[in-house]
C-alpha cells in the first residue's frame, strides 16, 4: 500500500501524472487549490 493518501494503493507516480495532466493549453498556471481540484487530490498531497 502507498503512503498516507486518500485513495489507498495510489502510487506516487500516479499522483504525479495526475498533477502534470492538470495543466493544459488553457491552464498554464494554477493555484494550489486549482491544481488539487483538477488532479482530484487533497491540498496537502498537492502541496507535497
Secondary structure, DSSP 8 states (H G I E B T S, - for coil): --SS-SSTT--HHHHHHHHHHT-BTTBSS--HHHHHHHHT--HHHHH-
